[in-house]
């Protein structure tokens, strides 16, 4: 379980980007973090991963304050799939995935047989067997993202943070990545906090949604409760006659459509 | 990646094969370079004299030239080359940019500036590395300050800042050179980078710094694999980003500064060796760091032998040779790989 209480943080003194942000992600659930561009969603993930420390407030992972863990300990419990990951230098897919074993290494950094098996499993789960020898620099956007998902899986953490992990991916790769993660959630009780750009993705992927907009948070609650024309207007500032929310059109969940202004 | 075992690991096998092959090749090269390094020089002493000296039948002068001039100079060439190449691996990995190196970041010029001051005020040789280190430190501080490193290391602005700060220090060295008069030739040799006249005492000064730097880097270098994916990734995978970066910069600068302190500014070794190795064995930094010791050492030994072999043309600083060889080589690399994504 991942909880954040009254987080306040900003990059410049006296100018908080996040104020009094609170959220709870129960074990084995997926929380979607939504909000307009610049609301501080990625920053919130960085706080949750302790990349930065909040000015105020506390984050707890399974009831222990985040500050109690060393960076390495934290990495054993929490993995991150980044937004539009870019690989510099041509590491192969296999090498990249194996880097996920880093937090489990000793001083020498040598990979054990077990490390290799786990990395191998992550490659299989993401269907990257065919590309294992390919330098990451030569992969397509979707394949690169899959490789970074595999790296995060190899980390074998119980909590995973996704930063717009499927933004800019085509529908196939996007659904592939989401179902891989969903399976970990159902089968292993993975806890997920995901920054989601696309409201429709959030509706189909997340168990709960929290809105982040200037001034704090709304929610978290069930997607169908959170997403309606009023909340969308409030959070994204889109006029309520410009969006339509369809209730379960594909026997899944609600769909949202934005229309261009005439 | 070491000890992989599955059958379908053909490519990785190839990688490791080329690592092993390269390792063997480098060791072999060194085995050839050692007698060559002993046999080449202005004094007419060749293999016969070496064998005679090993048999204890050479004259005192021959012994002196072989074991107190040529041998230490050769060993120093190896370690200085190794240090520069290691520093290059680290700077390139940290900045994820194959153009980074102790030279392009201004660290070498800064160290040379410190060394020039030491020469100018006539400090003892043992203090020289400290001033070189201080010069390197000040340069790094300025480069980080100018490039706005508080928001994270930005390779492009760091290299630009490095070139600017380096130029300023080079100009400052020229200024010192102009006002110093007597110590002029020493400083000139410093700037061009030379191993001539260096012996056991320089080696003794250099080795402690080399030891500390290399051990520190070999422990930390594996983190570079993750660091070059970006600080957020590295952190998420358990790397203490800020401290690791600081230590890596410190150890790499220590190596570069110590190298400058004993041999002046020798360009291109720190640029070409890591880049060339990465093309052969891939970007894994542990592999690169280990191989760069041998490759950098062999390269500078070879270049120094060449410099000595050409001594009929007067004293040629080894830095001139490495730049003459390394410059065009690097141009070829750039042209060949300018479309490669790894250079983007």
Interface residues (C-beta under 8 A of the other chain):
Chain A: X46 X49 X50 X51 X71 X72 X74 X75 X76 X78 X79 X80 X82 X85 X86 X87 X88 X89 X90 X91 X92 X94 X95 X96 X98 X99 X100 X102 X103 X107 X109 X110 X111 X113 X116 X120 X133 X135 X137 X138 X151 X155 X161
Chain B: X1 X2 X3 X4 X5 X6 X10 X11 X12 X93 X96 X219 X222 X225 X226 X228 X229 X230 X231 X232 X233 X235 X236 X237 X238 X239 X240 X278 X282 X283 X284 X286 X340 X341 X342
